[in-house]
Amino acid sequence: MTIDGILPALLTAYAQDGRISPQRTRTLVSRLGDAGVDGYFVSGTSGEYYLLSTEERLRVLETVAEEASGREVIFQVAAADQRAVRELSLRAVDHGATALSASIPLYYGYDDESLARYFRDVREHSDLPLLAYTIPGFTGRPLSADLLAGLAAEGVIQGLKYTSSDLAILARLRARLGEDFTILLGSDDLLLAAMAQGADGGIGATFNLAPALYVALYRAVRAGDLAEARRLQQIAVRLLDALADGEVYPVLKSAMRVRGLDVGQARFPMAQHDPATDARVAEALGRIDGLADFLI
């Protein structure tokens, strides 16, 4: 199994009252599809999964799947309560998921044996392809090569979302896990470099805002046009720098609002909507040469 291409780490769209907005979700998914993305990553870090109920997460998944037009829909199932992880894993296929992903449990420290039990438990509750999700900046530890290789050999996992700047580890994982094992990068500023090391594509937060930029970058790499790929990656880096002033997801949602695609504000206690932030973000985006044509 290989999943490849550009998959936005989908922002969760809320109405003005803070509830999930199916209408705004459909609009976002449709606009991203029109830009040429290859699929959607639902209920991940960018989707604020830790601030959503089980039913809210499944409602978002179902809405995305209805609008996905046959594209991949990867559903991230991690939760604080393993009973919720099991329920999400069981119900995902009936709500339209084509694959699952799971980051590791938070707060407590877990050794590889405990994490192996965790991923096996997800596998026991779903037959969908499963991508492990390593994001040490949030979870406090990476997934070890030994753990991933063991789970892959058992048939527990079929891929990995890799959110880290350490591309030496990514290269070693590709060499060890083989070409049929899906590796999707979760660090938007390193897509070109990661693909050179064997990544199959990317899952990114800023793909929501500039999907056409990353689609063009991915296609340039696949076509062997290194000069164009470098040019596009440099625009992406400047985009990330422009969004770095403030909490990541409130600022990104501000940028979406500025572009006329309002997906609501991030959930409390993250920073709430501030018109001054909108103005600052609009100015920062306007200063990036070559970006305007790629924005959603």
Backbone as CSV, one residue per row, in Angstrom:
resi,resn,N_x,N_y,N_z,CA_x,CA_y,CA_z,C_x,C_y,C_z
1,MET,0.833,-1.199,0.000,0.000,0.000,0.000,0.865,1.247,0.000
2,THR,0.562,2.177,-0.906,1.232,3.469,-0.888,0.195,4.568,-1.058
3,ILE,0.199,5.503,-0.134,-0.579,6.733,-0.258,0.425,7.835,-0.556
4,ASP,0.179,8.598,-1.604,1.161,9.623,-1.944,0.473,10.927,-2.312
5,GLY,1.299,11.956,-2.499,0.783,13.240,-2.930,0.645,14.249,-1.808
6,ILE,-0.260,15.189,-2.011,-0.467,16.316,-1.105,-1.813,16.161,-0.404
7,LEU,-1.754,16.068,0.923,-2.965,15.899,1.729,-2.988,16.975,2.815
8,PRO,-3.874,17.953,2.728,-3.962,18.943,3.799,-4.294,18.292,5.142
9,ALA,-3.593,18.744,6.178,-3.972,18.400,7.552,-5.144,19.311,7.882
10,LEU,-6.327,18.806,7.665,-7.519,19.633,7.566,-7.812,20.397,8.857
11,LEU,-8.047,21.697,8.697,-8.526,22.502,9.811,-9.974,22.130,10.107
12,THR,-10.345,22.123,11.368,-11.739,21.897,11.725,-12.491,23.216,11.615
13,ALA,-13.582,23.192,10.864,-14.359,24.407,10.605,-15.505,24.521,11.601
14,TYR,-15.581,25.662,12.245,-16.637,25.926,13.225,-17.553,27.038,12.728
15,ALA,-18.796,26.994,13.185,-19.731,28.092,12.972,-19.442,29.211,13.970
16,GLN,-20.188,30.290,13.867,-19.972,31.425,14.759,-20.201,31.058,16.219
17,ASP,-21.076,30.084,16.475,-21.360,29.689,17.855,-20.379,28.651,18.392
18,GLY,-19.365,28.294,17.604,-18.346,27.361,18.055,-18.638,25.904,17.775
19,ARG,-19.809,25.615,17.232,-20.137,24.235,16.884,-19.524,23.870,15.531
20,ILE,-19.386,22.562,15.298,-18.900,22.092,14.003,-19.812,22.622,12.902
21,SER,-19.209,23.116,11.828,-19.985,23.645,10.706,-19.844,22.737,9.487
22,PRO,-20.841,21.897,9.201,-20.771,21.070,7.994,-20.656,21.912,6.722
23,GLN,-21.361,23.035,6.668,-21.313,23.873,5.469,-19.908,24.403,5.222
24,ARG,-19.277,24.946,6.248,-17.917,25.460,6.087,-16.935,24.329,5.800
25,THR,-17.172,23.166,6.383,-16.310,22.011,6.112,-16.391,21.629,4.642
26,ARG,-17.599,21.557,4.111,-17.770,21.194,2.700,-17.100,22.212,1.781
27,THR,-17.248,23.477,2.113,-16.628,24.516,1.288,-15.112,24.374,1.279
28,LEU,-14.532,24.147,2.453,-13.084,23.977,2.548,-12.622,22.770,1.742
29,VAL,-13.277,21.636,1.927,-12.884,20.410,1.229,-13.011,20.593,-0.283
30,SER,-14.088,21.226,-0.714,-14.297,21.449,-2.145,-13.227,22.360,-2.740
31,ARG,-12.908,23.440,-2.044,-11.894,24.377,-2.547,-10.526,23.705,-2.621
32,LEU,-10.209,22.893,-1.634,-8.935,22.173,-1.650,-8.902,21.161,-2.788
33,GLY,-10.020,20.487,-3.006,-10.094,19.550,-4.118,-9.898,20.242,-5.457
34,ASP,-10.504,21.419,-5.608,-10.343,22.182,-6.850,-8.884,22.567,-7.093
35,ALA,-8.118,22.697,-6.003,-6.696,23.058,-6.119,-5.816,21.860,-6.452
36,GLY,-6.398,20.666,-6.473,-5.649,19.497,-6.916,-5.060,18.623,-5.836
37,VAL,-5.502,18.771,-4.579,-4.934,17.928,-3.524,-5.326,16.473,-3.752
38,ASP,-4.568,15.572,-3.149,-4.761,14.141,-3.362,-5.571,13.467,-2.262
39,GLY,-5.863,14.189,-1.201,-6.625,13.611,-0.111,-6.669,14.563,1.063
40,TYR,-7.179,14.048,2.189,-7.394,14.869,3.377,-7.003,14.077,4.622
41,PHE,-6.365,14.766,5.555,-5.998,14.178,6.847,-6.908,14.820,7.883
42,VAL,-7.795,14.038,8.462,-8.881,14.546,9.296,-8.616,14.248,10.768
43,SER,-8.890,15.236,11.616,-8.853,15.062,13.065,-7.441,14.874,13.598
44,GLY,-6.510,15.590,12.979,-5.139,15.571,13.469,-4.849,16.769,14.348
45,THR,-3.577,17.076,14.488,-3.170,18.216,15.305,-3.789,19.507,14.780
46,SER,-3.718,19.724,13.473,-4.299,20.928,12.871,-5.813,20.953,12.988
47,GLY,-6.410,19.791,13.138,-7.853,19.690,13.306,-8.315,19.825,14.740
48,GLU,-7.377,20.118,15.653,-7.702,20.350,17.067,-8.386,19.134,17.704
49,TYR,-7.948,17.938,17.320,-8.649,16.736,17.763,-8.765,16.635,19.271
50,TYR,-7.774,17.164,19.977,-7.764,17.028,21.430,-8.854,17.869,22.082
51,LEU,-9.447,18.782,21.325,-10.496,19.665,21.842,-11.878,19.288,21.316
52,LEU,-11.985,18.138,20.647,-13.245,17.688,20.062,-13.742,16.426,20.748
53,SER,-15.050,16.264,20.779,-15.637,15.026,21.286,-15.554,13.943,20.213
54,THR,-15.785,12.707,20.615,-15.801,11.596,19.666,-16.834,11.831,18.574
55,GLU,-18.031,12.239,18.963,-19.095,12.447,17.977,-18.774,13.605,17.039
56,GLU,-18.163,14.657,17.551,-17.766,15.765,16.680,-16.749,15.298,15.653
57,ARG,-15.804,14.509,16.072,-14.770,14.031,15.150,-15.375,13.167,14.051
58,LEU,-16.298,12.305,14.410,-16.945,11.455,13.415,-17.836,12.269,12.479
59,ARG,-18.446,13.320,12.999,-19.285,14.181,12.166,-18.431,14.894,11.116
60,VAL,-17.270,15.380,11.540,-16.358,16.016,10.585,-15.917,15.006,9.531
61,LEU,-15.523,13.816,9.964,-15.084,12.775,9.037,-16.151,12.496,7.988
62,GLU,-17.373,12.313,8.420,-18.451,11.981,7.494,-18.660,13.091,6.467
63,THR,-18.613,14.330,6.927,-18.793,15.460,6.017,-17.660,15.529,4.999
64,VAL,-16.432,15.340,5.465,-15.282,15.358,4.555,-15.409,14.251,3.519
65,ALA,-15.739,13.046,3.972,-15.832,11.908,3.060,-16.905,12.122,2.000
66,GLU,-18.010,12.757,2.383,-19.084,13.026,1.424,-18.637,13.982,0.321
67,GLU,-17.670,14.833,0.628,-17.235,15.865,-0.314,-15.914,15.512,-0.995
68,ALA,-15.320,14.369,-0.645,-13.939,14.072,-1.036,-13.781,13.628,-2.480
69,SER,-14.862,13.251,-3.135,-14.827,12.879,-4.563,-13.815,11.778,-4.852
70,GLY,-13.774,10.769,-3.989,-12.914,9.620,-4.222,-11.479,9.774,-3.780
71,ARG,-11.121,10.918,-3.219,-9.755,11.107,-2.728,-9.572,10.386,-1.391
72,GLU,-8.301,10.194,-1.027,-7.987,9.575,0.256,-8.546,10.416,1.410
73,VAL,-9.076,9.727,2.411,-9.522,10.381,3.641,-8.908,9.613,4.811
74,ILE,-7.827,10.156,5.352,-7.127,9.521,6.471,-7.664,10.111,7.766
75,PHE,-8.113,9.248,8.661,-8.742,9.680,9.913,-7.818,9.363,11.079
76,GLN,-7.438,10.397,11.809,-6.540,10.258,12.956,-7.384,9.955,14.195
77,VAL,-7.039,8.869,14.916,-7.935,8.333,15.950,-7.411,8.447,17.375
78,ALA,-6.256,9.060,17.587,-5.725,9.165,18.949,-6.687,9.942,19.839
79,ALA,-6.698,9.582,21.121,-7.536,10.256,22.115,-6.947,9.982,23.488
80,ALA,-7.392,10.751,24.473,-6.891,10.549,25.834,-7.385,9.235,26.423
81,ASP,-8.544,8.786,25.988,-9.186,7.579,26.512,-9.114,6.485,25.445
82,GLN,-8.508,5.356,25.767,-8.371,4.289,24.777,-9.717,3.756,24.314
83,ARG,-10.736,3.872,25.149,-12.070,3.460,24.707,-12.537,4.331,23.541
84,ALA,-12.185,5.608,23.579,-12.521,6.494,22.463,-11.717,6.131,21.224
85,VAL,-10.442,5.780,21.398,-9.615,5.344,20.270,-10.261,4.140,19.593
86,ARG,-10.720,3.190,20.389,-11.344,1.986,19.830,-12.636,2.328,19.093
87,GLU,-13.443,3.194,19.689,-14.703,3.564,19.042,-14.451,4.293,17.729
88,LEU,-13.516,5.218,17.732,-13.184,5.935,16.504,-12.671,4.978,15.430
89,SER,-11.835,4.037,15.833,-11.275,3.068,14.885,-12.367,2.176,14.301
90,LEU,-13.278,1.732,15.154,-14.364,0.858,14.713,-15.317,1.560,13.749
91,ARG,-15.640,2.792,14.043,-16.692,3.492,13.305,-16.174,4.257,12.090
92,ALA,-14.867,4.364,11.967,-14.285,5.193,10.908,-14.719,4.758,9.512
93,VAL,-14.705,3.469,9.253,-15.008,2.994,7.903,-16.441,3.331,7.523
94,ASP,-17.373,3.252,8.459,-18.772,3.562,8.169,-19.007,5.053,7.967
95,HIS,-18.044,5.865,8.382,-18.157,7.308,8.196,-17.289,7.804,7.037
96,GLY,-16.714,6.868,6.272,-16.067,7.246,5.024,-14.554,7.268,4.999
97,ALA,-13.892,6.888,6.085,-12.429,6.882,6.085,-11.900,5.820,5.129
98,THR,-10.790,6.136,4.463,-10.105,5.156,3.621,-8.853,4.605,4.297
99,ALA,-8.395,5.276,5.335,-7.228,4.839,6.108,-7.292,5.513,7.473
100,LEU,-6.540,4.952,8.417,-6.438,5.524,9.758,-5.019,5.997,10.015
101,SER,-4.898,6.890,10.978,-3.604,7.266,11.527,-3.769,7.377,13.033
102,ALA,-2.672,7.237,13.759,-2.742,7.363,15.215,-1.428,7.902,15.744
103,SER,-1.505,9.043,16.421,-0.360,9.491,17.210,-0.395,8.749,18.537
104,ILE,0.662,8.887,19.321,0.740,8.102,20.550,0.030,8.826,21.690
105,PRO,-0.334,8.105,22.749,-0.973,8.740,23.902,-0.070,9.805,24.521
106,LEU,-0.710,10.850,25.045,0.018,11.983,25.607,0.162,11.862,27.123
107,TYR,0.943,12.741,27.676,1.098,13.014,29.107,2.030,12.032,29.799
108,TYR,1.692,10.746,29.809,2.560,9.766,30.464,3.661,9.312,29.500
109,GLY,4.773,8.877,30.056,5.823,8.309,29.224,5.544,6.837,28.957
110,TYR,5.745,6.401,27.731,5.485,5.009,27.362,6.718,4.423,26.694
111,ASP,7.021,3.160,27.018,8.127,2.495,26.343,7.612,1.831,25.064
112,ASP,8.533,1.267,24.296,8.152,0.683,23.011,7.156,-0.465,23.169
113,GLU,7.277,-1.231,24.225,6.356,-2.351,24.429,4.925,-1.852,24.616
114,SER,4.772,-0.792,25.407,3.436,-0.227,25.618,2.886,0.371,24.329
115,LEU,3.747,1.044,23.573,3.287,1.639,22.322,2.939,0.576,21.288
116,ALA,3.658,-0.526,21.288,3.308,-1.630,20.393,1.918,-2.165,20.736
117,ARG,1.624,-2.301,22.031,0.281,-2.737,22.441,-0.778,-1.752,21.956
118,TYR,-0.448,-0.487,22.063,-1.386,0.565,21.644,-1.721,0.442,20.159
119,PHE,-0.706,0.334,19.305,-0.964,0.251,17.868,-1.643,-1.068,17.498
120,ARG,-1.284,-2.144,18.171,-1.964,-3.421,17.909,-3.445,-3.331,18.267
121,ASP,-3.752,-2.588,19.320,-5.150,-2.431,19.738,-5.943,-1.665,18.679
122,VAL,-5.329,-0.639,18.094,-5.988,0.068,16.994,-6.232,-0.893,15.839
123,ARG,-5.223,-1.673,15.492,-5.355,-2.627,14.391,-6.473,-3.639,14.654
124,GLU,-6.638,-4.068,15.887,-7.681,-5.046,16.214,-9.087,-4.495,16.001
125,HIS,-9.198,-3.177,15.950,-10.518,-2.567,15.837,-10.790,-1.983,14.452
126,SER,-9.913,-2.243,13.494,-10.140,-1.762,12.129,-9.280,-2.538,11.146
127,ASP,-9.845,-2.761,9.956,-9.090,-3.387,8.873,-8.524,-2.359,7.893
128,LEU,-8.774,-1.078,8.151,-8.255,-0.044,7.261,-6.738,0.068,7.381
129,PRO,-6.060,0.500,6.312,-4.624,0.779,6.435,-4.372,1.756,7.575
130,LEU,-3.266,1.547,8.289,-2.959,2.352,9.476,-1.584,2.994,9.327
131,LEU,-1.553,4.308,9.489,-0.295,5.055,9.494,0.007,5.498,10.916
132,ALA,1.135,5.056,11.443,1.598,5.612,12.712,1.912,7.089,12.497
133,TYR,1.861,7.850,13.572,2.041,9.306,13.469,3.053,9.715,14.527
134,THR,4.237,10.094,14.066,5.273,10.538,15.000,5.381,12.053,14.949
135,ILE,5.215,12.686,16.101,5.273,14.143,16.214,5.876,14.472,17.582
136,PRO,7.176,14.236,17.724,7.814,14.344,19.041,7.714,15.723,19.669
137,GLY,7.531,16.765,18.863,7.380,18.093,19.431,6.141,18.222,20.297
138,PHE,5.138,17.377,20.059,3.910,17.382,20.848,3.850,16.219,21.832
139,THR,4.360,15.058,21.436,4.224,13.869,22.281,5.401,13.654,23.220
140,GLY,6.521,14.339,22.957,7.672,14.235,23.843,8.664,13.160,23.477
141,ARG,8.328,12.312,22.508,9.274,11.282,22.078,8.952,10.844,20.655
142,PRO,9.989,10.469,19.890,9.751,9.931,18.550,9.380,8.455,18.627
143,LEU,8.883,7.935,17.538,8.681,6.495,17.416,9.975,5.890,16.899
144,SER,10.487,4.901,17.592,11.789,4.338,17.244,11.707,3.507,15.968
145,ALA,12.835,3.401,15.293,12.904,2.591,14.078,12.593,1.132,14.377
146,ASP,13.068,0.631,15.516,12.795,-0.762,15.879,11.300,-0.997,16.066
147,LEU,10.627,-0.056,16.737,9.187,-0.185,16.948,8.445,-0.180,15.619
148,LEU,8.757,0.776,14.766,8.067,0.884,13.487,8.325,-0.329,12.602
149,ALA,9.575,-0.776,12.558,9.908,-1.938,11.729,9.188,-3.183,12.225
150,GLY,9.127,-3.348,13.542,8.432,-4.501,14.104,6.947,-4.485,13.786
151,LEU,6.309,-3.326,13.942,4.883,-3.211,13.659,4.596,-3.391,12.174
152,ALA,5.489,-2.902,11.324,5.313,-3.089,9.885,5.432,-4.563,9.516
153,ALA,6.392,-5.251,10.106,6.583,-6.674,9.822,5.376,-7.499,10.260
154,GLU,4.730,-7.080,11.337,3.532,-7.773,11.829,2.291,-7.461,10.998
155,GLY,2.378,-6.454,10.150,1.208,-6.024,9.398,0.294,-5.096,10.171
156,VAL,0.785,-4.573,11.292,-0.028,-3.666,12.112,-0.127,-2.300,11.449
157,ILE,0.994,-1.770,10.965,1.006,-0.464,10.306,1.480,-0.616,8.866
158,GLN,0.977,0.275,8.027,1.353,0.267,6.614,2.029,1.572,6.193
159,GLY,2.174,2.483,7.146,2.780,3.755,6.795,3.034,4.612,8.012
160,LEU,3.518,5.831,7.743,3.947,6.737,8.802,3.711,8.173,8.375
161,LYS,3.124,8.969,9.262,3.179,10.421,9.126,4.341,10.880,9.982
162,TYR,5.302,11.546,9.345,6.568,11.887,9.999,6.658,13.396,10.156
163,THR,6.428,13.887,11.368,6.489,15.320,11.642,7.700,15.607,12.505
164,SER,8.807,15.861,11.844,10.083,16.121,12.503,11.015,16.762,11.486
165,SER,11.962,17.540,11.978,12.946,18.155,11.082,14.178,17.280,10.881
166,ASP,14.234,16.124,11.536,15.403,15.246,11.436,15.252,14.332,10.225
167,LEU,15.746,14.786,9.090,15.592,14.017,7.861,16.597,12.883,7.744
168,ALA,17.630,12.893,8.582,18.543,11.748,8.604,17.805,10.509,9.104
169,ILE,16.955,10.697,10.112,16.155,9.575,10.610,15.171,9.126,9.538
170,LEU,14.553,10.075,8.849,13.614,9.712,7.790,14.301,8.861,6.729
171,ALA,15.514,9.243,6.340,16.246,8.480,5.328,16.519,7.056,5.803
172,ARG,16.865,6.915,7.070,17.123,5.576,7.617,15.832,4.750,7.688
173,LEU,14.725,5.409,8.013,13.447,4.702,8.038,13.074,4.213,6.646
174,ARG,13.266,5.048,5.631,12.958,4.621,4.268,13.812,3.425,3.869
175,ALA,15.091,3.466,4.199,15.980,2.356,3.847,15.568,1.074,4.561
176,ARG,15.135,1.203,5.800,14.810,0.015,6.592,13.424,-0.539,6.269
177,LEU,12.464,0.334,5.994,11.076,-0.096,5.853,10.686,-0.412,4.417
178,GLY,11.497,-0.017,3.453,11.236,-0.380,2.066,10.321,0.591,1.347
179,GLU,10.263,0.445,0.038,9.546,1.399,-0.807,8.035,1.249,-0.735
180,ASP,7.530,0.098,-0.305,6.081,-0.100,-0.252,5.455,0.475,1.011
181,PHE,6.278,0.925,1.939,5.804,1.512,3.190,5.609,3.012,2.974
182,THR,4.406,3.502,3.205,4.100,4.916,2.981,4.761,5.798,4.033
183,ILE,5.456,6.840,3.586,5.973,7.869,4.493,5.516,9.224,3.973
184,LEU,4.744,9.926,4.787,4.250,11.254,4.443,4.792,12.258,5.447
185,LEU,5.404,13.315,4.934,6.025,14.313,5.798,4.980,15.250,6.385
186,GLY,5.166,15.618,7.663,4.270,16.559,8.310,4.888,17.907,8.593
187,SER,6.042,18.193,8.006,6.738,19.472,8.223,6.787,20.222,6.896
188,ASP,5.925,21.230,6.755,5.688,21.858,5.460,6.936,22.491,4.848
189,ASP,7.845,22.965,5.691,9.033,23.662,5.189,10.111,22.725,4.672
190,LEU,9.891,21.417,4.774,10.918,20.450,4.384,10.431,19.461,3.324
191,LEU,9.348,19.783,2.643,8.772,18.814,1.711,9.753,18.415,0.620
192,LEU,10.421,19.372,0.013,11.384,19.060,-1.051,12.482,18.149,-0.536
193,ALA,13.089,18.512,0.576,14.189,17.713,1.123,13.717,16.323,1.521
194,ALA,12.524,16.239,2.092,12.009,14.938,2.518,11.716,14.039,1.330
195,MET,11.177,14.599,0.268,10.922,13.784,-0.917,12.227,13.290,-1.524
196,ALA,13.275,14.095,-1.437,14.585,13.642,-1.906,15.096,12.465,-1.087
197,GLN,14.644,12.371,0.168,15.039,11.274,1.055,14.060,10.106,0.997
198,GLY,13.040,10.211,0.146,12.154,9.078,-0.055,10.742,9.238,0.439
199,ALA,10.362,10.406,0.957,8.977,10.611,1.366,8.060,10.558,0.148
200,ASP,6.846,10.054,0.357,5.884,9.887,-0.731,5.016,11.120,-0.954
201,GLY,5.176,12.121,-0.124,4.365,13.323,-0.210,4.287,13.964,1.157
202,GLY,3.245,14.745,1.376,3.160,15.457,2.638,1.743,15.626,3.136
203,ILE,1.651,15.817,4.450,0.410,16.167,5.138,0.720,17.438,5.912
204,GLY,0.123,18.569,5.519,0.556,19.817,6.124,-0.566,20.766,6.476
205,ALA,-0.327,21.577,7.504,-1.312,22.557,7.954,-1.477,23.690,6.953
206,THR,-0.350,24.216,6.437,-0.461,25.338,5.504,-0.931,24.906,4.121
207,PHE,-1.100,23.602,3.913,-1.722,23.120,2.675,-3.169,23.619,2.592
208,ASN,-3.808,23.907,3.751,-5.153,24.477,3.751,-5.173,25.855,3.102
209,LEU,-4.136,26.621,3.331,-4.076,28.017,2.898,-3.526,28.173,1.487
210,ALA,-2.546,27.368,1.130,-1.896,27.478,-0.182,-1.784,26.099,-0.829
211,PRO,-2.901,25.428,-1.048,-2.833,24.061,-1.584,-2.146,23.979,-2.938
212,ALA,-2.415,24.943,-3.808,-1.830,24.894,-5.150,-0.312,25.014,-5.120
213,LEU,0.218,25.696,-4.113,1.672,25.825,-3.972,2.302,24.461,-3.744
214,TYR,1.728,23.700,-2.836,2.310,22.402,-2.495,2.030,21.355,-3.570
215,VAL,0.886,21.457,-4.225,0.623,20.575,-5.364,1.662,20.819,-6.457
216,ALA,1.940,22.088,-6.740,2.948,22.419,-7.757,4.335,21.960,-7.338
217,LEU,4.661,22.108,-6.064,5.956,21.662,-5.553,6.095,20.153,-5.682
218,TYR,5.075,19.430,-5.270,5.094,17.968,-5.377,5.291,17.536,-6.832
219,ARG,4.549,18.157,-7.723,4.639,17.777,-9.138,5.995,18.140,-9.735
220,ALA,6.570,19.247,-9.290,7.900,19.620,-9.778,8.945,18.596,-9.354
221,VAL,8.849,18.126,-8.116,9.786,17.099,-7.650,9.615,15.828,-8.470
222,ARG,8.377,15.408,-8.667,8.120,14.184,-9.426,8.605,14.301,-10.875
223,ALA,8.556,15.514,-11.411,9.003,15.733,-12.789,10.508,15.932,-12.892
224,GLY,11.191,15.995,-11.754,12.632,16.191,-11.755,13.065,17.622,-11.990
225,ASP,12.149,18.572,-11.812,12.465,19.990,-12.024,12.919,20.586,-10.694
226,LEU,14.179,20.387,-10.371,14.705,20.802,-9.072,14.669,22.315,-8.895
227,ALA,14.982,23.057,-9.942,15.002,24.517,-9.826,13.618,25.052,-9.463
228,GLU,12.600,24.546,-10.130,11.239,24.986,-9.821,10.821,24.531,-8.426
229,ALA,11.180,23.315,-8.067,10.842,22.813,-6.735,11.487,23.670,-5.652
230,ARG,12.735,24.066,-5.862,13.412,24.920,-4.884,12.736,26.282,-4.794
231,ARG,12.346,26.837,-5.919,11.670,28.138,-5.918,10.374,28.066,-5.109
232,LEU,9.617,27.020,-5.331,8.337,26.871,-4.644,8.528,26.591,-3.158
233,GLN,9.533,25.783,-2.823,9.790,25.511,-1.409,10.187,26.784,-0.673
234,GLN,10.933,27.652,-1.332,11.330,28.910,-0.697,10.123,29.813,-0.444
235,ILE,9.146,29.787,-1.341,7.906,30.530,-1.090,7.196,29.948,0.126
236,ALA,7.172,28.621,0.215,6.530,27.971,1.358,7.212,28.341,2.671
237,VAL,8.524,28.403,2.664,9.257,28.782,3.875,8.897,30.202,4.292
238,ARG,8.811,31.095,3.324,8.437,32.476,3.650,6.998,32.546,4.171
239,LEU,6.143,31.699,3.644,4.770,31.635,4.141,4.740,31.210,5.605
240,LEU,5.484,30.187,5.930,5.534,29.717,7.317,6.091,30.795,8.241
241,ASP,7.107,31.498,7.781,7.665,32.592,8.587,6.626,33.688,8.822
242,ALA,5.807,33.955,7.811,4.793,35.008,7.934,3.712,34.651,8.940
243,LEU,3.524,33.354,9.174,2.483,32.896,10.094,3.021,32.597,11.486
244,ALA,4.284,32.908,11.717,4.946,32.482,12.956,4.723,33.416,14.135
245,ASP,4.066,34.547,13.919,3.875,35.533,14.984,2.556,35.269,15.703
246,GLY,2.606,34.418,16.734,1.399,34.075,17.479,1.193,32.577,17.534
247,GLU,0.091,32.142,18.148,-0.235,30.724,18.216,-0.568,30.213,16.811
248,VAL,-0.037,29.063,16.483,-0.057,28.572,15.103,-1.465,28.523,14.517
249,TYR,-2.376,27.847,15.177,-3.669,27.577,14.545,-4.605,28.781,14.551
250,PRO,-4.638,29.596,15.599,-5.396,30.843,15.486,-4.889,31.743,14.360
251,VAL,-3.566,31.817,14.185,-3.013,32.651,13.116,-3.350,32.066,11.747
252,LEU,-3.254,30.746,11.611,-3.593,30.119,10.334,-5.066,30.330,10.004
253,LYS,-5.921,30.217,11.005,-7.345,30.449,10.756,-7.612,31.915,10.421
254,SER,-6.825,32.803,10.993,-6.918,34.212,10.616,-6.570,34.389,9.142
255,ALA,-5.525,33.704,8.687,-5.128,33.788,7.281,-6.229,33.259,6.366
256,MET,-6.882,32.183,6.773,-7.994,31.658,5.981,-9.114,32.691,5.900
257,ARG,-9.387,33.338,7.006,-10.434,34.367,7.045,-10.089,35.526,6.111
258,VAL,-8.836,35.939,6.151,-8.371,37.026,5.290,-8.577,36.677,3.814
259,ARG,-8.421,35.399,3.487,-8.583,34.954,2.105,-10.043,34.737,1.724
260,GLY,-10.966,34.993,2.647,-12.379,34.872,2.337,-12.957,33.498,2.557
261,LEU,-12.194,32.613,3.208,-12.702,31.281,3.522,-12.685,31.138,5.048
262,ASP,-13.743,31.586,5.669,-13.822,31.627,7.128,-14.139,30.235,7.660
263,VAL,-13.222,29.673,8.445,-13.457,28.369,9.072,-13.624,28.522,10.582
264,GLY,-13.946,29.734,11.009,-14.144,29.979,12.431,-12.825,30.205,13.145
265,GLN,-12.912,30.376,14.444,-11.711,30.570,15.245,-11.334,29.270,15.938
266,ALA,-10.101,29.196,16.392,-9.649,28.011,17.119,-10.401,27.911,18.443
267,ARG,-10.507,26.706,18.949,-11.260,26.503,20.185,-10.509,27.007,21.413
268,PHE,-11.285,27.527,22.321,-10.768,27.949,23.621,-10.031,26.776,24.274
269,PRO,-8.879,27.032,24.925,-8.330,28.324,25.332,-7.313,28.927,24.362
270,MET,-7.252,28.442,23.119,-6.359,29.092,22.164,-6.839,30.521,21.902
271,ALA,-5.933,31.342,21.373,-6.247,32.747,21.125,-7.503,32.877,20.269
272,GLN,-8.356,33.816,20.637,-9.610,34.027,19.930,-9.448,35.114,18.866
273,HIS,-10.475,35.241,18.037,-10.400,36.143,16.887,-10.107,37.574,17.305
274,ASP,-9.137,38.159,16.617,-8.733,39.539,16.870,-8.540,40.217,15.513
275,PRO,-9.328,41.246,15.187,-9.171,41.921,13.897,-7.754,42.426,13.647
276,ALA,-7.039,42.766,14.706,-5.660,43.232,14.532,-4.778,42.120,13.975
277,THR,-5.044,40.889,14.395,-4.296,39.753,13.852,-4.600,39.579,12.371
278,ASP,-5.866,39.709,12.001,-6.236,39.608,10.584,-5.463,40.628,9.749
279,ALA,-5.393,41.843,10.233,-4.698,42.901,9.488,-3.212,42.606,9.372
280,ARG,-2.614,42.146,10.461,-1.183,41.836,10.450,-0.882,40.681,9.495
281,VAL,-1.736,39.657,9.531,-1.537,38.497,8.668,-1.711,38.883,7.202
282,ALA,-2.718,39.678,6.903,-2.937,40.111,5.517,-1.726,40.863,4.985
283,GLU,-1.164,41.725,5.805,0.022,42.477,5.390,1.208,41.544,5.167
284,ALA,1.390,40.585,6.069,2.522,39.657,5.951,2.409,38.801,4.699
285,LEU,1.210,38.324,4.392,1.020,37.519,3.187,1.280,38.346,1.936
286,GLY,0.877,39.600,1.963,1.051,40.465,0.803,2.496,40.775,0.478
287,ARG,3.381,40.582,1.434,4.805,40.877,1.210,5.563,39.712,0.575
288,ILE,4.932,38.572,0.409,5.630,37.388,-0.101,5.510,37.327,-1.622
289,ASP,6.603,37.569,-2.302,6.612,37.532,-3.767,6.262,36.132,-4.267
290,GLY,5.367,36.079,-5.233,5.043,34.813,-5.879,3.993,33.986,-5.180
291,LEU,3.487,34.439,-4.038,2.544,33.626,-3.265,1.101,33.786,-3.715
292,ALA,0.709,34.969,-4.130,-0.708,35.301,-4.307,-1.451,34.306,-5.191
293,ASP,-0.830,33.861,-6.266,-1.512,32.967,-7.204,-1.776,31.588,-6.618
294,PHE,-1.115,31.257,-5.521,-1.245,29.921,-4.942,-2.210,29.867,-3.757
295,LEU,-2.628,31.019,-3.260,-3.484,31.039,-2.077,-4.893,30.572,-2.406
296,ILE,-5.541,29.981,-1.439,-6.872,29.433,-1.629,-7.877,30.560,-1.887
